[in-house]
């Protein structure tokens, strides 16, 4: 669950000054999809990631913006409305803010020189990063 850890690390290293003991992070509704056959050893995991900041004293919009920055960098194919949230006002100074994101990760397995199986998360495909000029050299510029 590389993306779950990455999202947590991103929030903690942001300028918001979040503390690890105030950030609950977990996944639910996880599912594994594996296709049978000789096409290679890979599987897909999907889950809803939850990141809950307790006693947050900043503006919830700031937290949403930082989460959106992470999403754009690590999930280029995410839907425009990929982040869901819930805010529970605790007092006039603080709130509990819950973020949920539906995430997908592809995990590839390969055998190393010693014969051990190694798992490696694969980067998300980014359609905007494809150089169409290389694929279609005769395409007008």
DSSP file (Angstrom, degrees, kcal/mol; ACC not computed):
  #  RESIDUE AA STRUCTURE BP1 BP2  ACC     N-H-->O    O-->H-N    N-H-->O    O-->H-N    TCO  KAPPA ALPHA  PHI   PSI    X-CA   Y-CA   Z-CA
    1    1 A X     >        0   0    0      0, 0.0     4,-1.9     0, 0.0     5,-0.2   0.000 360.0 360.0 360.0  61.3    0.0    0.0    0.0
    2    2 A X  H  >  +     0   0    0      1,-0.2     4,-2.7     2,-0.2     5,-0.2   0.880 360.0  53.2 -60.3 -42.1    2.6    2.4   -1.2
    3    3 A X  H  > S+     0   0    0      2,-0.2     4,-2.8     1,-0.2    -1,-0.2   0.881 106.0  53.3 -66.7 -37.2    0.1    5.2   -2.1
    4    4 A X  H  > S+     0   0    0      2,-0.2     4,-2.0     1,-0.2    -1,-0.2   0.939 113.5  42.9 -61.8 -46.9   -1.5    5.1    1.4
    5    5 A X  H  X S+     0   0    0     -4,-1.9     4,-2.8     1,-0.2    -2,-0.2   0.908 113.9  52.2 -63.9 -41.6    1.9    5.6    3.0
    6    6 A X  H  X S+     0   0    0     -4,-2.7     4,-2.4     2,-0.2    -2,-0.2   0.906 108.8  49.1 -63.2 -42.6    2.9    8.2    0.4
    7    7 A X  H  X S+     0   0    0     -4,-2.8     4,-2.2     2,-0.2    -1,-0.2   0.911 112.6  48.9 -63.8 -41.5   -0.3   10.2    1.0
    8    8 A X  H  X S+     0   0    0     -4,-2.0     4,-2.4    -5,-0.2    -2,-0.2   0.945 112.0  47.9 -61.8 -48.5    0.3   10.1    4.8
    9    9 A X  H  X S+     0   0    0     -4,-2.8     4,-2.0     1,-0.2    -2,-0.2   0.883 109.8  54.0 -60.3 -38.8    4.0   11.2    4.4
   10   10 A X  H  X S+     0   0    0     -4,-2.4     4,-0.6     2,-0.2    -1,-0.2   0.930 109.8  46.0 -63.0 -45.9    2.9   14.0    2.1
   11   11 A X  H >< S+     0   0    0     -4,-2.2     3,-0.8     1,-0.2     7,-0.5   0.916 113.5  49.4 -63.0 -42.2    0.5   15.4    4.6
   12   12 A X  H 3< S+     0   0    0     -4,-2.4    -1,-0.2     1,-0.2    -2,-0.2   0.810 113.3  46.1 -68.8 -29.4    3.0   15.1    7.4
   13   13 A X  H 3< S+     0   0    0     -4,-2.0    -1,-0.2    -5,-0.2    -2,-0.2   0.456  92.2 106.3 -92.4   0.0    5.7   16.9    5.5
   14   14 A X  S X< S-     0   0    0     -3,-0.8     3,-1.2    -4,-0.6     4,-0.2  -0.248  88.0-105.4 -73.5 166.0    3.5   19.7    4.2
   15   15 A X  T 3  S+     0   0    0      1,-0.2    -1,-0.1     2,-0.1    -3,-0.1   0.445 103.1  91.5 -71.2   2.2    3.7   23.2    5.6
   16   16 A X  T 3  S-     0   0    0     -5,-0.3    -1,-0.2    46,-0.1    -4,-0.1   0.677  91.8-130.6 -73.3 -15.4    0.5   22.6    7.6
   17   17 A X    <   +     0   0    0     -3,-1.2    -2,-0.1     1,-0.2    -5,-0.1   0.824  39.4 175.9  72.9  31.8    2.4   21.4   10.6
   18   18 A X        -     0   0    0     -7,-0.5     2,-0.4    -4,-0.2    -1,-0.2  -0.415  22.4-137.0 -70.9 146.2    0.4   18.2   11.1
   19   19 A X    >   -     0   0    0      1,-0.1     3,-1.8    -2,-0.1     4,-0.2  -0.850  12.4-128.8-105.1 141.0    1.6   15.8   13.9
   20   20 A X  G >  S+     0   0    0     -2,-0.4     3,-1.6     1,-0.3    -1,-0.1   0.844 108.0  58.4 -57.2 -37.2    1.7   12.0   13.3
   21   21 A X  G 3  S+     0   0    0      1,-0.3    -1,-0.3     3,-0.0     3,-0.0   0.629 105.7  50.9 -71.4 -10.6   -0.3   11.3   16.4
   22   22 A X  G <  S+     0   0    0     -3,-1.8    32,-2.7     1,-0.1     2,-0.6   0.278  95.9  81.7-104.9   7.8   -3.1   13.5   15.1
   23   23 A X  E <   -A   53   0A   0     -3,-1.6     2,-0.4    30,-0.2    30,-0.2  -0.920  59.7-167.0-121.1 106.8   -3.3   11.7   11.7
   24   24 A X  E     -A   52   0A   0     28,-2.9    28,-2.9    -2,-0.6     2,-0.4  -0.774  10.7-174.9 -90.0 133.5   -5.2    8.4   11.5
   25   25 A X  E     +A   51   0A   0     -2,-0.4     2,-0.3    26,-0.2    26,-0.2  -0.990  15.4 139.5-136.1 125.4   -4.5    6.5    8.3
   26   26 A X  E     -A   50   0A   0     24,-2.1    24,-3.2    -2,-0.4     2,-0.4  -0.983  36.4-129.6-157.3 166.2   -6.2    3.3    7.2
   27   27 A X  E     +A   49   0A   0     -2,-0.3     2,-0.3    22,-0.2    22,-0.2  -0.924  24.5 176.1-120.1 146.0   -7.7    1.5    4.2
   28   28 A X  E     +A   48   0A   0     20,-2.1    20,-2.8    -2,-0.4    -2,-0.0  -0.920  57.6  36.4-141.7 170.7  -11.0   -0.2    3.8
   29   29 A X  E    S+     0   0A   0     -2,-0.3    -1,-0.1    18,-0.2     2,-0.1   0.857  77.9 179.3  53.7  39.2  -13.1   -1.9    1.2
   30   30 A X  E     -     0   0A   0     17,-0.1     2,-0.3    -3,-0.1    17,-0.2  -0.397   8.6-175.8 -72.2 147.1   -9.9   -3.4   -0.2
   31   31 A X  E     -A   46   0A   0     15,-2.5    15,-2.4    -2,-0.1     2,-0.5  -0.998  16.1-149.6-145.2 140.8  -10.1   -5.7   -3.2
   32   32 A X  E     -A   45   0A   0     -2,-0.3     2,-0.5    13,-0.2    13,-0.2  -0.943  10.0-167.5-111.1 130.4   -7.5   -7.8   -5.1
   33   33 A X  E     +A   44   0A   0     11,-3.0    11,-2.8    -2,-0.5     2,-0.4  -0.977  11.9 171.8-118.6 120.9   -8.0   -8.5   -8.8
   34   34 A X        -     0   0    0     -2,-0.5     2,-0.4     9,-0.2     9,-0.1  -0.996  21.8-145.3-131.0 130.4   -5.7  -11.1  -10.3
   35   35 A X        -     0   0    0      7,-0.5     7,-0.2    -2,-0.4     2,-0.1  -0.786  20.3-130.5 -95.0 135.2   -6.1  -12.5  -13.8
   36   36 A X        +     0   0    0     -2,-0.4     2,-0.2     2,-0.1     3,-0.1  -0.466  60.1  57.7 -82.8 154.7   -5.2  -16.1  -14.4
   37   37 A X  S    S-     0   0    0     -2,-0.1     3,-0.4     1,-0.1    -2,-0.0  -0.683  96.2 -59.7 122.7-174.2   -2.9  -17.3  -17.1
   38   38 A X  S    S+     0   0    0     -2,-0.2     3,-0.1     1,-0.2    -1,-0.1   0.122  90.0 111.1 -94.5  19.8    0.6  -16.9  -18.3
   39   39 A X  S    S-     0   0    0      1,-0.3    -1,-0.2    -3,-0.1     2,-0.2   0.495  92.1 -76.9 -76.2  -0.6    0.3  -13.1  -19.0
   40   40 A X        -     0   0    0     -3,-0.4     2,-1.1     2,-0.0    -1,-0.3  -0.463  49.4 -76.2 123.6 162.4    2.7  -12.4  -16.1
   41   41 A X  S    S+     0   0    0     68,-0.4    68,-3.4    -2,-0.2     2,-0.3  -0.774  76.5 121.6 -99.2  93.5    2.6  -12.2  -12.4
   42   42 A X  E     - B   0 108A   0     -2,-1.1    -7,-0.5    66,-0.2     2,-0.3  -0.982  32.6-174.3-146.9 155.7    0.8   -9.0  -11.5
   43   43 A X  E     - B   0 107A   0     64,-2.4    64,-3.2    -2,-0.3     2,-0.4  -0.974  18.4-129.5-148.3 162.5   -2.3   -8.1   -9.6
   44   44 A X  E     -AB  33 106A   0    -11,-2.8   -11,-3.0    -2,-0.3     2,-0.4  -0.923  14.1-162.5-116.1 136.8   -4.3   -5.0   -8.8
   45   45 A X  E     -AB  32 105A   0     60,-2.9    60,-2.7    -2,-0.4     2,-0.4  -0.971   7.2-174.8-117.3 136.9   -5.4   -3.7   -5.4
   46   46 A X  E     +AB  31 104A   0    -15,-2.4   -15,-2.5    -2,-0.4     2,-0.3  -0.972  15.5 149.2-126.2 144.6   -8.1   -1.2   -5.0
   47   47 A X  E     - B   0 103A   0     56,-2.1    56,-3.1    -2,-0.4     2,-0.7  -0.983  47.1-105.9-163.5 163.1   -9.2    0.4   -1.7
   48   48 A X  E     -AB  28 102A   0    -20,-2.8   -20,-2.1    -2,-0.3     2,-0.4  -0.909  35.4-150.2 -99.3 118.6  -10.6    3.5   -0.1
   49   49 A X  E     -AB  27 101A   0     52,-3.3    52,-2.2    -2,-0.7     2,-0.5  -0.722   8.9-161.5 -88.3 135.7   -7.9    5.3    1.8
   50   50 A X  E     -AB  26 100A   0    -24,-3.2   -24,-2.1    -2,-0.4     2,-0.5  -0.977  10.9-178.7-119.9 130.0   -8.9    7.3    4.8
   51   51 A X  E     -AB  25  99A   0     48,-2.4    48,-2.7    -2,-0.5     2,-0.6  -0.974   9.1-172.7-126.4 114.8   -6.8   10.1    6.3
   52   52 A X  E     -AB  24  98A   0    -28,-2.9   -28,-2.9    -2,-0.5     2,-0.6  -0.937   9.1-161.9-116.4 119.2   -8.3   11.7    9.4
   53   53 A X  E     -AB  23  97A   0     44,-3.0    44,-2.7    -2,-0.6     3,-0.5  -0.885  15.0-154.7 -99.3 119.3   -6.7   14.7   10.9
   54   54 A X  E    S+     0   0A   0    -32,-2.7    42,-0.2    -2,-0.6    -2,-0.0  -0.686  70.0   7.5 -96.2 149.3   -8.0   15.2   14.5
   55   55 A X  E    S+     0   0A   0     -2,-0.3     2,-0.4     1,-0.2    -1,-0.2   0.850  81.8 179.7  52.6  40.5   -8.0   18.5   16.3
   56   56 A X  E     - B   0  95A   0     39,-3.1    39,-1.9    -3,-0.5    -1,-0.2  -0.579  15.9-174.0 -75.7 127.6   -7.1   20.4   13.1
   57   57 A X        +     0   0    0     -2,-0.4    -1,-0.1    37,-0.2     2,-0.1   0.468  55.8  82.2-103.6  -3.6   -6.9   24.1   13.7
   58   58 A X  S    S-     0   0    0      1,-0.1     2,-0.4    37,-0.1    37,-0.1  -0.216  96.1 -72.9 -89.2-175.7   -6.3   25.3   10.2
   59   59 A X    >>  -     0   0    0      1,-0.1     3,-1.3    -2,-0.1     4,-1.2  -0.663  36.7-135.2 -77.7 130.1   -8.7   25.9    7.4
   60   60 A X  H 3> S+     0   0    0     -2,-0.4     4,-2.3     1,-0.3     5,-0.2   0.827 104.3  64.4 -55.4 -31.0  -10.1   22.6    6.0
   61   61 A X  H 3> S+     0   0    0      1,-0.2     4,-2.3     2,-0.2    -1,-0.3   0.850  97.1  55.6 -61.9 -34.0   -9.5   24.0    2.5
   62   62 A X  H <> S+     0   0    0     -3,-1.3     4,-2.0     2,-0.2    -1,-0.2   0.913 108.7  47.1 -63.6 -42.2   -5.8   24.1    3.1
   63   63 A X  H  X S+     0   0    0     -4,-1.2     4,-2.2     1,-0.2    -2,-0.2   0.900 111.4  51.0 -65.7 -41.7   -5.8   20.4    3.9
   64   64 A X  H  X S+     0   0    0     -4,-2.3     4,-2.4     1,-0.2    -2,-0.2   0.893 108.6  52.5 -62.4 -39.8   -7.9   19.6    0.9
   65   65 A X  H  X S+     0   0    0     -4,-2.3     4,-2.1     2,-0.2    -2,-0.2   0.915 109.3  48.2 -63.3 -44.0   -5.4   21.6   -1.3
   66   66 A X  H  X S+     0   0    0     -4,-2.0     4,-1.8     1,-0.2    -1,-0.2   0.898 112.4  49.2 -64.8 -40.2   -2.4   19.7    0.0
   67   67 A X  H  X S+     0   0    0     -4,-2.2     4,-2.4     1,-0.2    -1,-0.2   0.889 109.4  52.5 -65.3 -38.8   -4.2   16.4   -0.5
   68   68 A X  H  X S+     0   0    0     -4,-2.4     4,-2.6     2,-0.2    -2,-0.2   0.881 105.4  54.7 -64.6 -38.7   -5.1   17.4   -4.1
   69   69 A X  H  X S+     0   0    0     -4,-2.1     4,-1.7     2,-0.2    -1,-0.2   0.922 110.1  46.8 -59.7 -44.0   -1.5   18.2   -4.8
   70   70 A X  H  X S+     0   0    0     -4,-1.8     4,-2.3     1,-0.2     5,-0.3   0.942 111.4  51.3 -62.6 -46.4   -0.5   14.7   -3.7
   71   71 A X  H  X S+     0   0    0     -4,-2.4     4,-2.5     1,-0.2     7,-0.2   0.907 109.3  49.7 -58.8 -44.8   -3.3   13.2   -5.8
   72   72 A X  H  < S+     0   0    0     -4,-2.6    -1,-0.2     1,-0.2    -2,-0.2   0.851 115.1  44.5 -64.3 -34.4   -2.3   15.1   -9.0
   73   73 A X  H  < S+     0   0    0     -4,-1.7     3,-0.2    -5,-0.2    -1,-0.2   0.829 126.5  27.3 -78.4 -32.4    1.3   14.0   -8.6
   74   74 A X  H  < S+     0   0    0     -4,-2.3    50,-0.3     1,-0.2    -2,-0.2   0.572 124.7  40.5-111.2 -12.3    0.7   10.3   -7.7
   75   75 A X    ><  +     0   0    0     -4,-2.5     3,-2.3    -5,-0.3    -1,-0.2  -0.549  59.0 168.3-136.2  69.2   -2.6    9.4   -9.4
   76   76 A X  T 3  S+     0   0    0      1,-0.3    -1,-0.1    -3,-0.2    50,-0.1   0.730  78.7  52.0 -60.6 -22.4   -2.7   11.1  -12.8
   77   77 A X  T 3  S+     0   0    0     48,-0.1    -1,-0.3    -3,-0.1    -5,-0.1   0.334  81.4 129.8 -94.9   8.6   -5.7    9.2  -13.9
   78   78 A X    <   -     0   0    0     -3,-2.3    25,-0.1    -7,-0.2    -3,-0.0  -0.267  65.0-103.9 -65.4 148.1   -7.8   10.0  -10.9
   79   79 A X    >   -     0   0    0      1,-0.1     3,-1.5     2,-0.1     4,-0.1  -0.273  29.8-111.2 -65.3 157.2  -11.3   11.4  -11.4
   80   80 A X  T 3  S+     0   0    0      1,-0.3     3,-0.2     2,-0.1    -1,-0.1   0.778 119.8  43.1 -62.8 -26.8  -11.9   15.1  -11.0
   81   81 A X  T 3  S+     0   0    0      1,-0.2    -1,-0.3     3,-0.0    -2,-0.1  -0.130  75.8 128.3-109.8  36.9  -13.9   14.4   -7.8
   82   82 A X    <   +     0   0    0     -3,-1.5    20,-0.7    19,-0.1     2,-0.6   0.710  54.8  73.7 -69.1 -22.7  -11.6   11.7   -6.4
   83   83 A X  E     -C  101   0A   0     -3,-0.2     2,-0.3    18,-0.1    18,-0.2  -0.837  59.5-176.7 -99.9 123.5  -11.3   13.3   -2.9
   84   84 A X  E     -C  100   0A   0     16,-2.8    16,-2.8    -2,-0.6     2,-0.3  -0.843  10.5-173.2-108.7 152.7  -14.3   13.0   -0.6
   85   85 A X  E     -C   99   0A   0     -2,-0.3     2,-0.3    14,-0.2    14,-0.2  -0.971  21.2-162.1-147.0 162.0  -14.3   14.7    2.8
   86   86 A X  E     -C   98   0A   0     12,-2.1    12,-3.2    -2,-0.3     2,-0.5  -0.986  11.3-161.1-142.1 132.1  -16.1   15.1    6.1
   87   87 A X  E     -C   97   0A   0     -2,-0.3     2,-0.6    10,-0.2    10,-0.2  -0.972   3.2-168.8-119.7 127.3  -15.6   17.9    8.6
   88   88 A X  E     -C   96   0A   0      8,-2.9     8,-2.6    -2,-0.5     2,-0.5  -0.937  19.7-140.6-114.8 106.8  -16.7   17.6   12.2
   89   89 A X  E     +C   95   0A   0     -2,-0.6     6,-0.3     6,-0.2     3,-0.1  -0.546  21.7 179.4 -70.7 118.5  -16.4   21.0   14.0
   90   90 A X        -     0   0    0      4,-1.7     2,-0.3    -2,-0.5     5,-0.2   0.858  66.6 -25.6 -86.2 -41.7  -15.1   20.3   17.5
   91   91 A X  S    S-     0   0    0      3,-2.0    -1,-0.3     0, 0.0     3,-0.1  -0.860  79.0 -80.0-154.1-175.0  -15.1   23.9   18.7
   92   92 A X  S    S+     0   0    0     -2,-0.3     3,-0.1     1,-0.2    -3,-0.0   0.564 130.4  42.8 -73.6  -4.7  -14.7   27.3   17.1
   93   93 A X  S    S+     0   0    0      1,-0.2     2,-0.3     0, 0.0    -1,-0.2   0.621 116.6  30.2-111.9 -18.9  -10.9   26.6   17.0
   94   94 A X        -     0   0    0     -3,-0.1    -3,-2.0     2,-0.0    -4,-1.7  -0.945  51.5-175.2-145.6 162.2  -10.6   23.0   15.8
   95   95 A X  E     -BC  56  89A   0    -39,-1.9   -39,-3.1    -2,-0.3     2,-0.6  -0.978  29.1-120.9-148.8 156.2  -12.2   20.3   13.7
   96   96 A X  E     - C   0  88A   0     -8,-2.6    -8,-2.9    -2,-0.3     2,-0.5  -0.927  33.4-163.2 -96.8 126.8  -11.7   16.7   12.8
   97   97 A X  E     -BC  53  87A   0    -44,-2.7   -44,-3.0    -2,-0.6     2,-0.5  -0.957   5.0-165.7-119.0 122.7  -11.3   16.4    9.0
   98   98 A X  E     -BC  52  86A   0    -12,-3.2   -12,-2.1    -2,-0.5     2,-0.4  -0.927   3.2-170.3-110.9 126.3  -11.7   13.1    7.2
   99   99 A X  E     -BC  51  85A   0    -48,-2.7   -48,-2.4    -2,-0.5     2,-0.4  -0.919   1.6-169.5-111.4 139.3  -10.5   12.6    3.7
  100  100 A X  E     +BC  50  84A   0    -16,-2.8   -16,-2.8    -2,-0.4     2,-0.4  -0.998   5.1 179.7-131.4 138.4  -11.3    9.6    1.6
  101  101 A X  E     -BC  49  83A   0    -52,-2.2   -52,-3.3    -2,-0.4     2,-0.7  -0.999  26.7-133.4-135.9 131.6   -9.7    8.6   -1.7
  102  102 A X  E     -B   48   0A   0    -20,-0.7     2,-0.3    -2,-0.4   -54,-0.2  -0.786  37.6-173.1 -84.6 119.0  -10.4    5.6   -3.9
  103  103 A X  E     -B   47   0A   0    -56,-3.1   -56,-2.1    -2,-0.7     2,-0.4  -0.830  18.2-163.1-119.8 152.6   -7.0    4.3   -4.9
  104  104 A X  E     -B   46   0A   0     -2,-0.3     2,-0.4   -58,-0.2   -58,-0.2  -0.996   7.6-176.2-132.0 137.4   -5.7    1.6   -7.2
  105  105 A X  E     -B   45   0A   0    -60,-2.7   -60,-2.9    -2,-0.4     2,-0.5  -0.998  16.1-146.7-133.9 139.8   -2.2    0.1   -7.3
  106  106 A X  E     -BD  44 122A   0     16,-0.6    16,-2.9    -2,-0.4     2,-0.5  -0.916  15.4-163.5-103.5 129.1   -0.7   -2.4   -9.7
  107  107 A X  E     -BD  43 121A   0    -64,-3.2   -64,-2.4    -2,-0.5     2,-0.4  -0.962   1.9-162.5-116.8 123.8    1.8   -4.8   -8.1
  108  108 A X  E     -BD  42 120A   0     12,-2.5    12,-2.7    -2,-0.5     2,-0.4  -0.842   5.4-150.4-105.3 142.6    4.1   -6.8  -10.3
  109  109 A X  E     + D   0 119A   0    -68,-3.4   -68,-0.4    -2,-0.4     2,-0.3  -0.902  19.6 169.4-110.5 139.4    6.0   -9.9   -9.2
  110  110 A X  E     - D   0 118A   0      8,-2.3     8,-3.4    -2,-0.4     2,-0.5  -0.976  32.2-119.1-143.8 159.6    9.3  -11.0  -10.5
  111  111 A X  E     - D   0 117A   0     -2,-0.3     6,-0.2     6,-0.2     2,-0.0  -0.863  28.3-145.9-101.8 128.1   11.9  -13.5   -9.5
  112  112 A X    >   -     0   0    0      4,-2.7     3,-2.0    -2,-0.5    -1,-0.0  -0.197  37.0 -86.1 -84.5-178.2   15.4  -12.3   -8.6
  113  113 A X  T 3  S+     0   0    0      1,-0.3    -1,-0.1     2,-0.1    -2,-0.0   0.782 128.2  54.4 -60.1 -29.1   18.7  -14.0   -9.3
  114  114 A X  T 3  S-     0   0    0      2,-0.1    -1,-0.3     1,-0.0     3,-0.1   0.468 119.8-108.2 -85.5  -1.4   18.5  -16.0   -6.0
  115  115 A X  S <  S+     0   0    0     -3,-2.0     2,-0.3     1,-0.3    -2,-0.1   0.504  73.8 138.0  89.2   4.3   15.1  -17.3   -7.0
  116  116 A X        -     0   0    0      1,-0.0    -4,-2.7    -5,-0.0     2,-0.4  -0.610  55.8-119.8 -84.4 143.7   13.1  -15.2   -4.5
  117  117 A X  E     -D  111   0A   0     -2,-0.3     2,-0.4    -6,-0.2    -6,-0.2  -0.703  30.0-166.5 -83.3 129.6    9.9  -13.6   -5.5
  118  118 A X  E     -D  110   0A   0     -8,-3.4    -8,-2.3    -2,-0.4     2,-0.4  -0.948   9.2-146.6-118.4 137.4    9.9   -9.8   -5.3
  119  119 A X  E     -D  109   0A   0     -2,-0.4     2,-0.4   -10,-0.2   -10,-0.2  -0.858  16.5-176.7-103.9 138.5    6.9   -7.5   -5.4
  120  120 A X  E     -D  108   0A   0    -12,-2.7   -12,-2.5    -2,-0.4     2,-0.1  -0.961  23.7-130.9-139.2 118.1    7.1   -4.1   -6.9
  121  121 A X  E     -D  107   0A   0     -2,-0.4     2,-0.3   -14,-0.2   -14,-0.2  -0.416  28.5-135.5 -62.5 142.1    4.4   -1.4   -7.1
  122  122 A X  E     -D  106   0A   0    -16,-2.9   -16,-0.6    -2,-0.1     2,-0.1  -0.787  17.3-109.5-103.1 144.1    4.1    0.0  -10.7
  123  123 A X        -     0   0    0     -2,-0.3     2,-0.1     1,-0.1   -48,-0.1  -0.388  39.9-102.5 -68.0 147.0    3.7    3.7  -11.5
  124  124 A X        -     0   0    0    -50,-0.3     2,-0.2     1,-0.1    -1,-0.1  -0.427  38.4-107.1 -67.4 143.3    0.4    4.8  -12.8
  125  125 A X        -     0   0    0     -2,-0.1     2,-0.6    -3,-0.1   -48,-0.1  -0.522  29.5-156.1 -69.6 138.7    0.2    5.4  -16.5
  126  126 A X    >   -     0   0    0     -2,-0.2     3,-1.6     1,-0.1     4,-0.4  -0.907   8.8-168.4-122.2 101.6    0.0    9.1  -17.3
  127  127 A X  G >  S+     0   0    0     -2,-0.6     3,-1.0     1,-0.3    -1,-0.1   0.805  87.9  59.6 -60.0 -30.2   -1.6    9.7  -20.7
  128  128 A X  G 3  S+     0   0    0      1,-0.2    -1,-0.3   -52,-0.1    -2,-0.0   0.721  99.2  58.4 -72.0 -19.2   -0.5   13.4  -20.7
  129  129 A X  G <  S+     0   0    0     -3,-1.6     2,-0.3     2,-0.1    -1,-0.2   0.545  79.6 108.8 -87.1  -6.8    3.2   12.3  -20.4
  130  130 A X    <   -     0   0    0     -3,-1.0     2,-1.2    -4,-0.4     3,-0.1  -0.546  69.0-135.9 -74.5 129.4    3.1   10.3  -23.7
  131  131 A X    >>  -     0   0    0     -2,-0.3     4,-1.2     1,-0.2     3,-1.0  -0.730  19.5-172.5 -85.3  97.2    5.0   11.9  -26.5
  132  132 A X  H 3> S+     0   0    0     -2,-1.2     4,-2.8     1,-0.3    -1,-0.2   0.769  79.6  67.0 -64.4 -26.0    2.6   11.5  -29.4
  133  133 A X  H 34 S+     0   0    0      1,-0.2    -1,-0.3     2,-0.2     6,-0.2   0.855 101.0  48.4 -62.9 -35.2    5.2   12.7  -31.8
  134  134 A X  H <4 S+     0   0    0     -3,-1.0     3,-0.4     1,-0.2    -1,-0.2   0.855 114.9  44.6 -71.6 -35.2    7.3    9.6  -31.2
  135  135 A X  H  < S+     0   0    0     -4,-1.2     2,-0.4     1,-0.3    -2,-0.2   0.875 129.4  24.7 -75.4 -37.2    4.3    7.3  -31.6
  136  136 A X    ><  +     0   0    0     -4,-2.8     3,-1.9    -5,-0.1    -1,-0.3  -0.727  67.1 174.3-129.9  80.1    3.1    9.1  -34.8
  137  137 A X  T 3  S+     0   0    0     -3,-0.4    -1,-0.1    -2,-0.4    -4,-0.1   0.728  79.5  56.2 -64.0 -21.1    6.0   10.9  -36.4
  138  138 A X  T 3  S+     0   0    0      2,-0.1    -1,-0.3     3,-0.0     2,-0.2   0.436  79.2 116.0 -89.5   0.7    3.9   12.0  -39.4
  139  139 A X  S <  S-     0   0    0     -3,-1.9    -3,-0.1    -6,-0.2     2,-0.1  -0.519  76.9-108.7 -71.1 131.3    1.3   13.7  -37.2
  140  140 A X              0   0    0     -2,-0.2    -1,-0.1     1,-0.1    -2,-0.1  -0.381 360.0 360.0 -64.1 141.1    1.2   17.5  -37.9
  141  141 A X              0   0    0     -2,-0.1    -1,-0.1    -3,-0.0    -2,-0.1   0.384 360.0 360.0 -62.8 360.0    2.7   19.5  -35.0
